[in-house]
Amino acid sequence: MTVLANDTFLRALRREPTSHVPVWLMRQAGRYLPEYAKLRARAGSFMALAKNPELAAEIALQPLARFALDAAILFSDILTIPDAMGLGLSFTEGEGPRFARTTVDERTIAALSAPDLEELRYVFDAVRTTKHALAGRVPLIGFAGSPFTLACYMVEGGASADFANVRTMAFARPDLLDRIVRINAVAVADYLAEQARAGADVLMLFDTWAGMLSPAAYRRFSLAPIGSVLERLPRDVRTIVFAKGVAASLPALVTCGASCIGVDWTVDLGDARRQYGDRVAFQGNLDPLALLANPESIRRAVADMIAAAGEQPGYVFNVGHGLVPSTPPDHVAALVDAVHGARSSRVEATCSERSGTAATVDGRG
């Protein structure tokens, strides 16, 4: 076990007191950084980067060279598992991911099986290489797509505005969707456990498209498979589940077994922390478009969010979805500085008040 110079993130996931609010950002290594764009142009494609452990490690560390982040995240993609199942993943500039083959009928779904982990060896090598490059600086997050979110892409063949085919399948042939997510759950659990063996300190599930489902369908096709994944992971590794668009199902989500729940910006963070903060840690949930505003606006938004999160241990600052490509790096720097400074100022003020040196705002001392 590597001794970490900065374990604030891990302590927050354990709901232990921290000296400052830890912060990392979804998609913190990626398209908004000019150094990433240069490396991708040199490599030729996204998959050429993801399948090269040395380049993947370099990308994972790029944001840490700029910002005082409290965690690094593996550079990879959530669709590596269905690609290893033989669906033929490719990325087209401006269009996103596409699969050459889909799982849309009884025949293709019956033939579906969890992939041989050797097909994903490049991911585990990237974990090891990144972990070595970090040299104990901060924890490393490994990740996977949730069983349902993977199913969305596998059925549709790529991204979609409404994922109509998979939602129709949930009504017309729920048995087929059950089979897809059940196989995906086995594959995701094995994949994440191998990432932990390779050195990942934290394992995260991205349930990006769960908000497309009704509450009942969400519990069946998304939450239950997530619970199955979490049950199979090493007990000593902290876990995060990020679910987008499921504010109404938050009471069910907090029971899934994860150490931490990542929420999008539509969730009232203060209410969530008051109701469930004694059961799980929370991560989130600034609207990523806030980073397109000016730095002063960002600082105000950070202060408001940290105030909403309250003093109870178990909070990790993040955005409520991934950073957008047009995010100015200087604005990310302003955000990270504001997060770290907010708790430090409050700790200093509390210490000052306890020593009797602080005056109250109305001057009564």
Contacts in CASP RR format, 6 or more apart in sequence:
PFRMAT RR
TARGET T0000
AUTHOR 0000-0000-0000
METHOD contacts of the structure
MODEL  1
MTVLANDTFLRALRREPTSHVPVWLMRQAGRYLPEYAKLRARAGSFMALA
KNPELAAEIALQPLARFALDAAILFSDILTIPDAMGLGLSFTEGEGPRFA
RTTVDERTIAALSAPDLEELRYVFDAVRTTKHALAGRVPLIGFAGSPFTL
ACYMVEGGASADFANVRTMAFARPDLLDRIVRINAVAVADYLAEQARAGA
DVLMLFDTWAGMLSPAAYRRFSLAPIGSVLERLPRDVRTIVFAKGVAASL
PALVTCGASCIGVDWTVDLGDARRQYGDRVAFQGNLDPLALLANPESIRR
AVADMIAAAGEQPGYVFNVGHGLVPSTPPDHVAALVDAVHGARSSRVEAT
CSERSGTAATVDGRG
2 131 0 8 1.000
2 136 0 8 1.000
3 136 0 8 1.000
4 10 0 8 1.000
4 136 0 8 1.000
4 137 0 8 1.000
4 138 0 8 1.000
4 139 0 8 1.000
4 201 0 8 1.000
5 136 0 8 1.000
5 137 0 8 1.000
5 138 0 8 1.000
6 70 0 8 1.000
6 137 0 8 1.000
6 138 0 8 1.000
7 139 0 8 1.000
8 18 0 8 1.000
8 19 0 8 1.000
8 20 0 8 1.000
8 22 0 8 1.000
8 70 0 8 1.000
9 22 0 8 1.000
9 24 0 8 1.000
9 70 0 8 1.000
9 71 0 8 1.000
9 138 0 8 1.000
9 139 0 8 1.000
9 202 0 8 1.000
9 316 0 8 1.000
10 139 0 8 1.000
10 201 0 8 1.000
10 202 0 8 1.000
10 238 0 8 1.000
11 17 0 8 1.000
11 18 0 8 1.000
12 18 0 8 1.000
12 21 0 8 1.000
12 22 0 8 1.000
12 281 0 8 1.000
12 313 0 8 1.000
12 314 0 8 1.000
12 315 0 8 1.000
12 316 0 8 1.000
13 202 0 8 1.000
13 238 0 8 1.000
13 240 0 8 1.000
13 259 0 8 1.000
13 260 0 8 1.000
13 281 0 8 1.000
13 314 0 8 1.000
13 316 0 8 1.000
14 238 0 8 1.000
14 259 0 8 1.000
14 281 0 8 1.000
14 314 0 8 1.000
15 277 0 8 1.000
15 280 0 8 1.000
15 281 0 8 1.000
15 313 0 8 1.000
15 314 0 8 1.000
16 313 0 8 1.000
16 314 0 8 1.000
17 313 0 8 1.000
18 313 0 8 1.000
18 314 0 8 1.000
18 343 0 8 1.000
19 343 0 8 1.000
19 344 0 8 1.000
19 347 0 8 1.000
20 339 0 8 1.000
20 340 0 8 1.000
20 341 0 8 1.000
20 343 0 8 1.000
20 344 0 8 1.000
20 347 0 8 1.000
21 306 0 8 1.000
21 309 0 8 1.000
21 315 0 8 1.000
21 316 0 8 1.000
21 317 0 8 1.000
21 339 0 8 1.000
21 340 0 8 1.000
21 342 0 8 1.000
21 343 0 8 1.000
22 70 0 8 1.000
22 71 0 8 1.000
22 316 0 8 1.000
22 317 0 8 1.000
23 69 0 8 1.000
23 70 0 8 1.000
23 316 0 8 1.000
23 317 0 8 1.000
23 318 0 8 1.000
23 335 0 8 1.000
23 336 0 8 1.000
23 339 0 8 1.000
23 340 0 8 1.000
24 69 0 8 1.000
24 70 0 8 1.000
24 71 0 8 1.000
24 72 0 8 1.000
24 73 0 8 1.000
24 141 0 8 1.000
24 316 0 8 1.000
24 318 0 8 1.000
25 63 0 8 1.000
25 69 0 8 1.000
25 318 0 8 1.000
25 319 0 8 1.000
25 322 0 8 1.000
25 323 0 8 1.000
25 332 0 8 1.000
25 335 0 8 1.000
26 73 0 8 1.000
26 242 0 8 1.000
26 318 0 8 1.000
26 319 0 8 1.000
26 320 0 8 1.000
26 321 0 8 1.000
26 322 0 8 1.000
26 323 0 8 1.000
27 322 0 8 1.000
27 323 0 8 1.000
28 63 0 8 1.000
28 67 0 8 1.000
28 69 0 8 1.000
28 73 0 8 1.000
28 323 0 8 1.000
28 332 0 8 1.000
29 36 0 8 1.000
29 59 0 8 1.000
29 60 0 8 1.000
29 61 0 8 1.000
29 62 0 8 1.000
29 63 0 8 1.000
29 72 0 8 1.000
29 73 0 8 1.000
29 75 0 8 1.000
30 36 0 8 1.000
30 59 0 8 1.000
30 62 0 8 1.000
30 75 0 8 1.000
30 323 0 8 1.000
31 37 0 8 1.000
31 325 0 8 1.000
32 323 0 8 1.000
32 324 0 8 1.000
32 325 0 8 1.000
32 326 0 8 1.000
32 327 0 8 1.000
32 328 0 8 1.000
32 329 0 8 1.000
32 332 0 8 1.000
33 62 0 8 1.000
33 63 0 8 1.000
33 66 0 8 1.000
33 329 0 8 1.000
34 329 0 8 1.000
35 62 0 8 1.000
36 59 0 8 1.000
36 62 0 8 1.000
39 49 0 8 1.000
39 55 0 8 1.000
39 58 0 8 1.000
39 59 0 8 1.000
40 46 0 8 1.000
40 49 0 8 1.000
43 49 0 8 1.000
43 52 0 8 1.000
43 55 0 8 1.000
45 91 0 8 1.000
46 77 0 8 1.000
46 91 0 8 1.000
47 89 0 8 1.000
47 90 0 8 1.000
47 91 0 8 1.000
48 55 0 8 1.000
49 55 0 8 1.000
49 56 0 8 1.000
49 59 0 8 1.000
49 75 0 8 1.000
50 56 0 8 1.000
50 75 0 8 1.000
50 76 0 8 1.000
50 77 0 8 1.000
50 80 0 8 1.000
50 122 0 8 1.000
50 123 0 8 1.000
50 126 0 8 1.000
51 122 0 8 1.000
52 122 0 8 1.000
53 122 0 8 1.000
53 125 0 8 1.000
53 126 0 8 1.000
53 128 0 8 1.000
53 129 0 8 1.000
53 130 0 8 1.000
54 129 0 8 1.000
56 74 0 8 1.000
56 75 0 8 1.000
56 76 0 8 1.000
56 126 0 8 1.000
56 129 0 8 1.000
56 130 0 8 1.000
57 75 0 8 1.000
57 126 0 8 1.000
57 129 0 8 1.000
57 130 0 8 1.000
57 132 0 8 1.000
57 133 0 8 1.000
58 133 0 8 1.000
59 75 0 8 1.000
60 72 0 8 1.000
60 73 0 8 1.000
60 74 0 8 1.000
60 75 0 8 1.000
60 130 0 8 1.000
60 133 0 8 1.000
60 140 0 8 1.000
61 72 0 8 1.000
61 130 0 8 1.000
61 133 0 8 1.000
61 134 0 8 1.000
63 69 0 8 1.000
63 72 0 8 1.000
63 332 0 8 1.000
64 72 0 8 1.000
64 134 0 8 1.000
64 137 0 8 1.000
64 138 0 8 1.000
66 329 0 8 1.000
66 332 0 8 1.000
66 333 0 8 1.000
67 332 0 8 1.000
67 333 0 8 1.000
67 336 0 8 1.000
68 336 0 8 1.000
68 337 0 8 1.000
68 340 0 8 1.000
69 138 0 8 1.000
69 336 0 8 1.000
70 138 0 8 1.000
70 139 0 8 1.000
70 316 0 8 1.000
71 138 0 8 1.000
71 139 0 8 1.000
71 140 0 8 1.000
71 141 0 8 1.000
71 202 0 8 1.000
72 130 0 8 1.000
72 134 0 8 1.000
72 137 0 8 1.000
72 138 0 8 1.000
72 139 0 8 1.000
72 140 0 8 1.000
72 141 0 8 1.000
73 140 0 8 1.000
73 141 0 8 1.000
73 142 0 8 1.000
73 143 0 8 1.000
73 204 0 8 1.000
74 123 0 8 1.000
74 126 0 8 1.000
74 127 0 8 1.000
74 130 0 8 1.000
74 140 0 8 1.000
74 141 0 8 1.000
74 142 0 8 1.000
74 143 0 8 1.000
74 195 0 8 1.000
74 200 0 8 1.000
75 126 0 8 1.000
75 130 0 8 1.000
76 123 0 8 1.000
76 126 0 8 1.000
76 143 0 8 1.000
77 89 0 8 1.000
77 97 0 8 1.000
78 143 0 8 1.000
78 144 0 8 1.000
78 145 0 8 1.000
78 149 0 8 1.000
78 150 0 8 1.000
78 206 0 8 1.000
78 208 0 8 1.000
79 89 0 8 1.000
79 97 0 8 1.000
79 99 0 8 1.000
79 150 0 8 1.000
79 153 0 8 1.000
80 89 0 8 1.000
80 120 0 8 1.000
80 123 0 8 1.000
80 191 0 8 1.000
81 115 0 8 1.000
81 120 0 8 1.000
81 144 0 8 1.000
81 145 0 8 1.000
81 150 0 8 1.000
81 184 0 8 1.000
81 187 0 8 1.000
81 188 0 8 1.000
81 191 0 8 1.000
82 89 0 8 1.000
82 99 0 8 1.000
82 150 0 8 1.000
82 153 0 8 1.000
82 154 0 8 1.000
83 89 0 8 1.000
83 99 0 8 1.000
84 115 0 8 1.000
84 116 0 8 1.000
84 119 0 8 1.000
84 120 0 8 1.000
85 112 0 8 1.000
85 113 0 8 1.000
85 114 0 8 1.000
85 115 0 8 1.000
85 154 0 8 1.000
85 187 0 8 1.000
86 101 0 8 1.000
86 115 0 8 1.000
87 99 0 8 1.000
87 100 0 8 1.000
87 101 0 8 1.000
87 102 0 8 1.000
87 103 0 8 1.000
87 154 0 8 1.000
87 157 0 8 1.000
88 99 0 8 1.000
88 100 0 8 1.000
88 101 0 8 1.000
89 97 0 8 1.000
89 98 0 8 1.000
89 99 0 8 1.000
90 97 0 8 1.000
90 98 0 8 1.000
90 99 0 8 1.000
90 100 0 8 1.000
91 97 0 8 1.000
91 98 0 8 1.000
92 98 0 8 1.000
95 159 0 8 1.000
96 158 0 8 1.000
96 159 0 8 1.000
97 153 0 8 1.000
97 158 0 8 1.000
97 159 0 8 1.000
98 157 0 8 1.000
98 158 0 8 1.000
99 153 0 8 1.000
99 154 0 8 1.000
99 157 0 8 1.000
99 158 0 8 1.000
101 108 0 8 1.000
102 108 0 8 1.000
102 154 0 8 1.000
102 155 0 8 1.000
102 156 0 8 1.000
102 157 0 8 1.000
103 109 0 8 1.000
103 112 0 8 1.000
103 151 0 8 1.000
103 154 0 8 1.000
103 155 0 8 1.000
103 180 0 8 1.000
104 155 0 8 1.000
104 165 0 8 1.000
106 173 0 8 1.000
106 176 0 8 1.000
109 176 0 8 1.000
109 179 0 8 1.000
109 180 0 8 1.000
110 179 0 8 1.000
112 179 0 8 1.000
112 180 0 8 1.000
112 183 0 8 1.000
113 183 0 8 1.000
114 183 0 8 1.000
114 186 0 8 1.000
114 187 0 8 1.000
114 190 0 8 1.000
115 187 0 8 1.000
117 124 0 8 1.000
117 190 0 8 1.000
117 191 0 8 1.000
117 194 0 8 1.000
120 191 0 8 1.000
120 194 0 8 1.000
123 191 0 8 1.000
123 195 0 8 1.000
124 194 0 8 1.000
124 195 0 8 1.000
124 197 0 8 1.000
124 198 0 8 1.000
125 198 0 8 1.000
127 140 0 8 1.000
127 142 0 8 1.000
127 195 0 8 1.000
127 198 0 8 1.000
127 199 0 8 1.000
127 200 0 8 1.000
128 198 0 8 1.000
128 199 0 8 1.000
130 140 0 8 1.000
131 140 0 8 1.000
131 198 0 8 1.000
131 199 0 8 1.000
131 200 0 8 1.000
134 140 0 8 1.000
139 201 0 8 1.000
139 202 0 8 1.000
140 199 0 8 1.000
140 200 0 8 1.000
140 201 0 8 1.000
140 202 0 8 1.000
141 200 0 8 1.000
141 201 0 8 1.000
141 202 0 8 1.000
141 203 0 8 1.000
141 204 0 8 1.000
141 240 0 8 1.000
142 192 0 8 1.000
142 195 0 8 1.000
142 200 0 8 1.000
142 202 0 8 1.000
142 203 0 8 1.000
142 204 0 8 1.000
143 192 0 8 1.000
143 195 0 8 1.000
143 203 0 8 1.000
143 204 0 8 1.000
143 205 0 8 1.000
143 206 0 8 1.000
144 188 0 8 1.000
144 191 0 8 1.000
144 192 0 8 1.000
144 195 0 8 1.000
144 203 0 8 1.000
144 204 0 8 1.000
144 205 0 8 1.000
144 206 0 8 1.000
145 188 0 8 1.000
145 205 0 8 1.000
145 206 0 8 1.000
145 207 0 8 1.000
145 208 0 8 1.000
146 188 0 8 1.000
146 205 0 8 1.000
146 206 0 8 1.000
146 207 0 8 1.000
146 208 0 8 1.000
146 210 0 8 1.000
146 222 0 8 1.000
146 225 0 8 1.000
146 226 0 8 1.000
146 229 0 8 1.000
146 241 0 8 1.000
146 243 0 8 1.000
147 180 0 8 1.000
147 181 0 8 1.000
147 182 0 8 1.000
147 184 0 8 1.000
147 185 0 8 1.000
147 188 0 8 1.000
147 222 0 8 1.000
147 225 0 8 1.000
147 226 0 8 1.000
147 228 0 8 1.000
147 229 0 8 1.000
148 181 0 8 1.000
148 184 0 8 1.000
148 207 0 8 1.000
148 209 0 8 1.000
148 210 0 8 1.000
148 213 0 8 1.000
148 221 0 8 1.000
148 222 0 8 1.000
148 225 0 8 1.000
149 206 0 8 1.000
149 207 0 8 1.000
149 208 0 8 1.000
149 209 0 8 1.000
149 210 0 8 1.000
149 222 0 8 1.000
150 184 0 8 1.000
150 188 0 8 1.000
151 166 0 8 1.000
151 177 0 8 1.000
151 180 0 8 1.000
151 181 0 8 1.000
151 184 0 8 1.000
151 221 0 8 1.000
152 160 0 8 1.000
152 163 0 8 1.000
152 166 0 8 1.000
152 209 0 8 1.000
152 212 0 8 1.000
153 159 0 8 1.000
154 180 0 8 1.000
154 184 0 8 1.000
155 163 0 8 1.000
155 165 0 8 1.000
155 166 0 8 1.000
155 169 0 8 1.000
155 180 0 8 1.000
156 163 0 8 1.000
156 165 0 8 1.000
156 166 0 8 1.000
162 212 0 8 1.000
163 209 0 8 1.000
163 212 0 8 1.000
166 177 0 8 1.000
166 212 0 8 1.000
167 212 0 8 1.000
167 213 0 8 1.000
169 176 0 8 1.000
169 177 0 8 1.000
170 177 0 8 1.000
170 213 0 8 1.000
170 217 0 8 1.000
170 221 0 8 1.000
174 220 0 8 1.000
174 221 0 8 1.000
177 221 0 8 1.000
178 220 0 8 1.000
178 221 0 8 1.000
181 221 0 8 1.000
181 222 0 8 1.000
181 225 0 8 1.000
182 225 0 8 1.000
182 228 0 8 1.000
184 225 0 8 1.000
185 225 0 8 1.000
185 226 0 8 1.000
185 228 0 8 1.000
185 229 0 8 1.000
188 205 0 8 1.000
188 229 0 8 1.000
189 228 0 8 1.000
189 229 0 8 1.000
189 232 0 8 1.000
189 233 0 8 1.000
190 232 0 8 1.000
192 200 0 8 1.000
192 203 0 8 1.000
192 205 0 8 1.000
192 229 0 8 1.000
192 233 0 8 1.000
193 232 0 8 1.000
193 233 0 8 1.000
193 234 0 8 1.000
195 203 0 8 1.000
196 203 0 8 1.000
196 233 0 8 1.000
196 234 0 8 1.000
196 237 0 8 1.000
200 237 0 8 1.000
201 237 0 8 1.000
201 238 0 8 1.000
202 237 0 8 1.000
202 238 0 8 1.000
202 239 0 8 1.000
202 240 0 8 1.000
203 233 0 8 1.000
203 237 0 8 1.000
203 238 0 8 1.000
203 239 0 8 1.000
203 240 0 8 1.000
204 239 0 8 1.000
204 240 0 8 1.000
204 241 0 8 1.000
204 242 0 8 1.000
205 226 0 8 1.000
205 229 0 8 1.000
205 230 0 8 1.000
205 239 0 8 1.000
205 240 0 8 1.000
205 241 0 8 1.000
205 242 0 8 1.000
205 258 0 8 1.000
206 242 0 8 1.000
207 222 0 8 1.000
207 226 0 8 1.000
207 241 0 8 1.000
207 242 0 8 1.000
207 243 0 8 1.000
207 244 0 8 1.000
207 246 0 8 1.000
208 242 0 8 1.000
208 244 0 8 1.000
209 244 0 8 1.000
210 218 0 8 1.000
210 222 0 8 1.000
210 223 0 8 1.000
210 243 0 8 1.000
210 244 0 8 1.000
210 245 0 8 1.000
210 246 0 8 1.000
210 249 0 8 1.000
211 218 0 8 1.000
211 243 0 8 1.000
211 244 0 8 1.000
211 245 0 8 1.000
211 246 0 8 1.000
213 221 0 8 1.000
213 222 0 8 1.000
215 248 0 8 1.000
215 249 0 8 1.000
215 252 0 8 1.000
218 246 0 8 1.000
218 249 0 8 1.000
218 252 0 8 1.000
219 249 0 8 1.000
219 252 0 8 1.000
222 243 0 8 1.000
223 249 0 8 1.000
223 252 0 8 1.000
223 253 0 8 1.000
223 256 0 8 1.000
226 241 0 8 1.000
226 256 0 8 1.000
226 258 0 8 1.000
227 256 0 8 1.000
227 257 0 8 1.000
230 239 0 8 1.000
230 241 0 8 1.000
230 256 0 8 1.000
230 257 0 8 1.000
230 258 0 8 1.000
233 239 0 8 1.000
238 259 0 8 1.000
238 260 0 8 1.000
239 257 0 8 1.000
239 258 0 8 1.000
239 259 0 8 1.000
239 260 0 8 1.000
240 258 0 8 1.000
240 259 0 8 1.000
240 260 0 8 1.000
240 261 0 8 1.000
240 262 0 8 1.000
240 283 0 8 1.000
241 253 0 8 1.000
241 256 0 8 1.000
241 258 0 8 1.000
241 260 0 8 1.000
241 261 0 8 1.000
241 262 0 8 1.000
242 261 0 8 1.000
242 262 0 8 1.000
242 263 0 8 1.000
242 283 0 8 1.000
243 249 0 8 1.000
243 253 0 8 1.000
243 261 0 8 1.000
243 262 0 8 1.000
243 263 0 8 1.000
243 264 0 8 1.000
244 264 0 8 1.000
244 320 0 8 1.000
244 321 0 8 1.000
245 264 0 8 1.000
245 266 0 8 1.000
246 253 0 8 1.000
247 263 0 8 1.000
247 264 0 8 1.000
247 266 0 8 1.000
247 267 0 8 1.000
250 261 0 8 1.000
250 263 0 8 1.000
250 267 0 8 1.000
250 272 0 8 1.000
250 276 0 8 1.000
251 276 0 8 1.000
253 261 0 8 1.000
254 261 0 8 1.000
254 276 0 8 1.000
254 279 0 8 1.000
254 280 0 8 1.000
257 280 0 8 1.000
258 280 0 8 1.000
259 280 0 8 1.000
259 281 0 8 1.000
260 280 0 8 1.000
260 281 0 8 1.000
260 282 0 8 1.000
260 283 0 8 1.000
260 314 0 8 1.000
260 316 0 8 1.000
261 272 0 8 1.000
261 276 0 8 1.000
261 280 0 8 1.000
261 281 0 8 1.000
261 282 0 8 1.000
261 283 0 8 1.000
262 282 0 8 1.000
262 283 0 8 1.000
262 284 0 8 1.000
262 285 0 8 1.000
262 318 0 8 1.000
262 320 0 8 1.000
263 269 0 8 1.000
263 272 0 8 1.000
263 282 0 8 1.000
263 283 0 8 1.000
263 284 0 8 1.000
263 285 0 8 1.000
263 320 0 8 1.000
264 285 0 8 1.000
264 320 0 8 1.000
264 321 0 8 1.000
265 285 0 8 1.000
265 286 0 8 1.000
265 287 0 8 1.000
265 288 0 8 1.000
265 319 0 8 1.000
265 320 0 8 1.000
265 321 0 8 1.000
267 285 0 8 1.000
268 308 0 8 1.000
269 282 0 8 1.000
269 284 0 8 1.000
269 285 0 8 1.000
269 305 0 8 1.000
269 308 0 8 1.000
269 309 0 8 1.000
270 308 0 8 1.000
270 309 0 8 1.000
270 310 0 8 1.000
272 282 0 8 1.000
273 282 0 8 1.000
273 308 0 8 1.000
273 309 0 8 1.000
273 310 0 8 1.000
273 312 0 8 1.000
273 315 0 8 1.000
276 282 0 8 1.000
277 312 0 8 1.000
277 314 0 8 1.000
278 312 0 8 1.000
281 314 0 8 1.000
281 315 0 8 1.000
281 316 0 8 1.000
282 309 0 8 1.000
282 314 0 8 1.000
282 315 0 8 1.000
282 316 0 8 1.000
283 315 0 8 1.000
283 316 0 8 1.000
283 317 0 8 1.000
283 318 0 8 1.000
284 305 0 8 1.000
284 316 0 8 1.000
284 317 0 8 1.000
284 318 0 8 1.000
284 319 0 8 1.000
284 320 0 8 1.000
285 305 0 8 1.000
285 318 0 8 1.000
285 319 0 8 1.000
285 320 0 8 1.000
286 301 0 8 1.000
286 302 0 8 1.000
286 305 0 8 1.000
286 317 0 8 1.000
286 318 0 8 1.000
286 319 0 8 1.000
286 320 0 8 1.000
286 335 0 8 1.000
287 319 0 8 1.000
287 320 0 8 1.000
288 319 0 8 1.000
288 320 0 8 1.000
288 321 0 8 1.000
288 322 0 8 1.000
288 323 0 8 1.000
288 324 0 8 1.000
288 327 0 8 1.000
289 324 0 8 1.000
290 297 0 8 1.000
290 298 0 8 1.000
290 301 0 8 1.000
291 298 0 8 1.000
291 319 0 8 1.000
291 323 0 8 1.000
291 324 0 8 1.000
291 327 0 8 1.000
291 328 0 8 1.000
291 331 0 8 1.000
291 332 0 8 1.000
291 335 0 8 1.000
292 324 0 8 1.000
292 326 0 8 1.000
292 327 0 8 1.000
292 328 0 8 1.000
292 331 0 8 1.000
293 301 0 8 1.000
293 331 0 8 1.000
295 330 0 8 1.000
295 331 0 8 1.000
295 334 0 8 1.000
298 331 0 8 1.000
298 334 0 8 1.000
298 335 0 8 1.000
298 338 0 8 1.000
299 334 0 8 1.000
299 338 0 8 1.000
302 317 0 8 1.000
302 335 0 8 1.000
302 338 0 8 1.000
302 339 0 8 1.000
302 342 0 8 1.000
303 338 0 8 1.000
303 342 0 8 1.000
305 317 0 8 1.000
306 315 0 8 1.000
306 317 0 8 1.000
306 339 0 8 1.000
306 342 0 8 1.000
306 343 0 8 1.000
309 315 0 8 1.000
309 317 0 8 1.000
311 346 0 8 1.000
317 339 0 8 1.000
323 332 0 8 1.000
349 358 0 8 1.000
352 358 0 8 1.000
358 365 0 8 1.000
359 365 0 8 1.000
END
